[in-house]
Structures are given as structure tokens and as C-alpha cells.
């Protein structure tokens, strides 16, 4: 029993440390573009926000730089079904069934200062949401 309590306390300490490091530069979202509203939360690391939406899971989530929209700097897709649940943390695999669709190698695990990004989510039905992030 003492071993499990010690492991639990270590896990809680690590979690507290991760929460404490979540300070850093903030992204300033503009008004969401039409469609499924996306909002931002504090991510697990600085410059890596949490993306939040409502209305159920999505098939795809990706981020592009506004000035180079043909390059996906970070993103994931599932095989034709909505299984990526909100929230998703930038830089992390959103679910075990998702595969990377980033066309930038390596993908950007954090967002750079001075760059505007667009976050996009898509449902199998075609319903889409976008959010412009000004950094």
C-alpha cells in the first residue's frame, strides 16, 4: 500500500510541475471564423495551446501559418470517422487512431512568436471550424 501511495504522490508532483510550467507567451485569438467555434485554453507547455470546441468529436484538426496556407505545420486525421475529442493539446497526438498530416517536417510542436496561424477542425459531415491566432 505504501508503494502505491508513493507512486501516487510522485504522479501528483509531476502533474503539479507540468501545471506550473504552463506560463509563457500567449496567443491572441481573433473572433472565430464561421462554423464550429474553437477557443483556446492553456496548453501543457508554453507556446503550445489547448484547442477546445463543442458539439462532439472531429475527424481532423490541423494548424497552418496564415502566410503559407498550403503547409500544414501540425495536424492529425482519423480514417474517415469522428473520433478526435475536444480538447486537443498542440504538439500531442490527439487520439491513438489519428495519423499525422503535417506537411512540414518536422512538425511545429510549439507556435512561433510573430506568426499568425489558422487552426481548423473538420467533421466527417463536412462541418468545419476555424480560428485565427495572432502571436
Steps between C-alpha positions, in 0.01 A plus 500: 500500500786739585654435156177604325469810719859598415435449126181705527685786674769497230232514230325791673833683535578457131152625409547804725833572331342480154225739607756740646696514173193600301592864490650672202398692195133507432320477169236760435206347318290723279131431461443145383435470128153367403426137584577297811636745763851420626648657812840486667606377839831471679710225347736255661805707400564866415413592140295181458133582571203278565229504229141468624172460311152368569251285315691173501815348354662589166680308227782748451684781676789693349694826524642706215693825490276771356773610257563144368157331498615204290734379777346317797737568790321263740194283463328162522223310324309180571395250235165646399323516835463759775713380791720796597349637819527852640726624648814437296844618613725643230806283450337181628330206326125566555394133494661165429307459174628826348784533253710808437413711196771762554672590175774690684780270613546494789157629612494810720440373853474861623381821336753769409473863610408760240320247277127481435354150491163353402366200694246289309276214613287291264225247567418207271176681411710782351423740785806714558635747754795739477675736739759764411778524759707816513831435677 
